[in-house]
Amino acid sequence: MENSYLPSVIKQFEYYKSLGDKTISQLTIKELQKEFSEDSNSIAIIIKHIVGNMLSRWTNFLTEDGEKEWRHRDSEFEDTFHNKEGIQQYWDKGWDCLFEAIRPLTSEDLERIIYIRNQGHTVTEAINRQIAHYGYHIGQLVFLGKLIKGNGWVSLSVPKGKSVTYNQEKFNKEKGRRHFTDDL
């Protein structure tokens, strides 16, 4: 685990970012801001929440509590975006913060204790918590994007009816250790 965990989680975060990027790229500002019901969240709002979480959790990751005093979580659920570029820039800002915090980590950092709302986590536990949180919400983004675009959606994974072809391509390669995102 010592030499594989950090590179693996970085690739996993990069994968989740790419799913969000590919979803955003397929939608207009109006589609990004579409809410299906009064109490639902649009893709834009989910992005605002994810980024708010990222900025809070990953700013001074090793030295400050992950829930910053300056974070106003409730306001993350109010859409204040005016254009698609603003959404993309905010999305990138959150990911930049995350990657700037995680890329310098070493295996020695993994057992350090950091805090989120005064709850102690090892760095490994905190990373795993965020992978799960972002994966949950990015799944929502992709699902909403697919609902909005309908037949116009460009699949981000193995399209329906293409599993046999996909598997044939994978099994035609030599066995080898690689991350599942290496071929994407």
N, C-alpha and C positions, 0 to 999 in steps of 0.2 A: 504493500500500500504506500510505503514511503515515497517511492519514485513514480507511482502511477496516479495517485489520487488527484493531485493538483492539476496536472495536464488534462486529466479526464474531466474534471469539473469545469475547467476553462472551456474545453470543447463543448461540453453540455450547455453552458451559458451561451456560447457563440451560436449554437444550434437554436436555442430558444429565441435569441435576438433575430436570427435569420427568418424564423417563422413569423415573427412580428413584422419584420421588414417586408417580407413577401405578401403579407396580408395588407399592410398599409398601402403598398404599391398598387394593389388591385382595386382600391376603393377611392371614391371622390370624398371631398370634405363632408358633403351631405350624408354620404353613406357611413363615414366614420362617426358621425354624430347621431346616427339613427338610434332611437330608443324604441323598443318593441312594446313597452307598456310604461305607465307612469312611474313605477318604482324600479324599473330596470336600468341598467347602465349601458351606455353606448360604448363602442370601441374606444372613442376618444377619452371617455371618463375612466375606463379600465386602464388605459395607458397612463393617464394622469395619476392614478392611484399607484400603479407599479413604479413609476418614476419617483413619486413622493417617497415610497418605501425605499427604493434604491438609494436616493440621496441621503435619507436618514440613516439607513443601515450601514452604508459603505463609506460615508465621510468619516475620517479618523477612526476607521474600523477597529483598530487594535487598542485605541486609547480612550474612546468615549462610548457611553451608552448608545446603543443602536437606535433608540427612540429619542430623537433630538428635541430639545425644548422648542426650537423654531419650526418644527413640523406641525402643520395644522391638518391632520388627517381628514377631518370632515370636509374641508374645502376641496379635497382631491375629488370629491364626488359632485363637483359643480363644473360644468363645461365652460371654460373661458377661452377656448381656442377660436381663432378667427380664420385660420386657413390650414391647409394640409401641411404646408412647410413648417408651420409652428408646431404641429403635432410631431412631425418627423424630427425636428431639432430637439424637442423636449425628450422624446424617446431616446435619441442618441446621447443626450446629456446624462441620462440615468445610466445607460450602459457604459459610457466613458468613466463615470464615477466607480462603478462596480469593477471594471477591468483594471483601473488604476490602483484599486485596493487589493485585488486578488492576485494579479500577475507577480508582484514582488514577494509574495508569501513563500516561505520555505517549509520543508517538512517539519522543522523544529517548531514552527508557529502553530502547527495543527492541534497541539494539546494545550495551548495557551487559553486562558479563560477570558472571554469578553462578555459583555452584558447587554441584554435587550430588556428594557423596562425592569432593570435590577435583577433579572433572572440570569444566572451564570450559564454560559454555554462554552464548550470547547470551540475553537475555531472550526473544527470539522463539523460539529453539530450546528453551528450558526450557518455555515455554507449549505449544509443539507437542508436546513429549514428554508433558506432562501430559494434553493433549487426547486423545492416542492411548491413554495408559494408562487414563484414566477411561472412554473410549468402549469399550475392550476389556472392562473389568469390568462396565460398565453393560449391555452386550450380554448378558453372562452372567446378570445379574439378571433382565432381561426374559425371556430364554430359560427360565430356571428357573421364573419366575413362570408363564409360559405352560404349561410342563410340569405344574406343580403344579395349576393351575386347570382345565386341559383345556378342555372346551366352555364352562366358566364364565368364561374369560378374555375381558376386554374389550380389543380390539386397540388398540395405541398408534400404529399407522400405518395404511396403507391395508389394510383387511381383504381377505382372499381373496375373489375374485369381484367386487370393487368398483373395480378399476383403471379401467375405462372411465368410470364415473360420476365418479371422482376427477379423471381427466384432462379430462373435459368441463368440469367446474367451473373448473379451472385455465385452460384455453384460452378460456373465456368471459370472462375478465378481460383488460383491456388489458395490453399489454406494458409492463413497467416494472421498474426496479431495486428489488428488495426481498430481504430474507433469507427463506429457505425457512420459517423458524419464525414469520414474521409472521402467517400465517393459521392457526396451530395454536391 
